[in-house]
Amino acid sequence: MVNFIVWLVVGGLIGWVASMIMRTDAQQGMFLNVIVGIVGAALGGWLISPMVGVPTINQNAFSFGALVVSLIGAIILLLIVNLFRRGRAR
């Protein structure tokens, strides 16, 4: 249970930092920050982790490298979402 809570908190912080870097923080709330952080960590684990040999926070490996891989994954996720949003008429 404690791992799940830490996973949500760290995912939320990673999602929030990624949204601040990508300047999308005003468009999303706390719940979406958590989703972006967790999905971004999974994306980072799938794309980046094998290249650099660092596990993600989703693999119960809490380290600075894991946080960086998760943050990069969240930024990539927000880049993809922004590309699809721009293509849509508002």
C-alpha positions as CSV (number, residue, x, y, z in Angstrom):
1,M,0.0,0.0,0.0
2,V,2.8,2.4,0.8
3,N,4.5,1.7,-2.5
4,F,1.3,2.6,-4.3
5,I,1.0,5.9,-2.5
6,V,4.7,6.7,-3.2
7,W,4.1,5.7,-6.9
8,L,1.2,8.2,-7.1
9,V,3.0,11.0,-5.4
10,V,6.2,10.6,-7.4
11,G,4.2,10.2,-10.6
12,G,2.3,13.4,-9.8
13,L,5.5,15.3,-9.2
14,I,7.1,14.0,-12.4
15,G,3.9,14.9,-14.4
16,W,3.9,18.4,-12.8
17,V,7.5,19.1,-13.6
18,A,7.0,17.8,-17.2
19,S,4.0,20.0,-17.6
20,M,5.9,23.0,-16.3
21,I,8.8,22.3,-18.8
22,M,6.3,21.8,-21.7
23,R,4.2,24.8,-20.5
24,T,1.0,22.8,-20.3
25,D,0.4,23.1,-16.6
26,A,-2.5,25.6,-16.9
27,Q,-4.3,23.1,-19.2
28,Q,-4.2,20.1,-16.8
29,G,-5.0,19.5,-13.1
30,M,-3.5,17.3,-10.4
31,F,-5.2,14.2,-11.7
32,L,-3.9,14.6,-15.2
33,N,-0.4,15.3,-13.8
34,V,-0.4,12.0,-12.0
35,I,-1.6,10.2,-15.2
36,V,1.1,11.9,-17.3
37,G,3.8,11.0,-14.7
38,I,2.8,7.4,-14.5
39,V,2.2,6.8,-18.2
40,G,5.4,8.9,-19.0
41,A,7.4,6.6,-16.7
42,A,6.0,3.6,-18.5
43,L,6.9,5.2,-21.8
44,G,10.3,6.1,-20.6
45,G,10.8,2.6,-19.3
46,W,9.8,1.2,-22.7
47,L,11.8,3.6,-24.9
48,I,14.7,5.0,-22.9
49,S,15.5,2.6,-20.1
50,P,16.9,-0.2,-22.4
51,M,19.2,2.3,-24.1
52,V,20.7,3.7,-21.0
53,G,20.3,0.7,-18.7
54,V,18.4,2.5,-15.9
55,P,15.1,1.2,-14.5
56,T,12.1,3.4,-14.0
57,I,10.0,4.2,-10.9
58,N,7.4,1.6,-12.2
59,Q,10.0,-1.1,-11.6
60,N,10.3,-0.3,-7.9
61,A,13.7,1.3,-8.5
62,F,13.8,4.6,-6.8
63,S,16.9,6.5,-7.9
64,F,17.9,9.7,-9.5
65,G,18.4,7.9,-12.8
66,A,14.9,6.4,-12.6
67,L,13.4,9.8,-12.0
68,V,15.3,11.3,-15.0
69,V,14.1,8.5,-17.3
70,S,10.6,8.9,-16.0
71,L,10.7,12.7,-16.5
72,I,12.0,12.3,-20.1
73,G,9.2,9.8,-20.8
74,A,6.6,12.2,-19.4
75,I,8.0,15.0,-21.6
76,I,7.9,12.8,-24.7
77,L,4.3,11.9,-23.8
78,L,3.4,15.6,-23.6
79,L,5.1,16.3,-26.9
80,I,3.0,13.6,-28.6
81,V,-0.2,14.9,-27.0
82,N,0.6,18.5,-28.1
83,L,1.3,17.3,-31.7
84,F,-2.2,15.8,-31.8
85,R,-3.8,18.8,-30.3
86,R,-2.3,21.2,-32.8
87,G,-3.7,19.2,-35.7
88,R,-7.3,19.7,-34.4
89,A,-9.3,22.7,-35.1
90,R,-10.2,24.7,-32.0
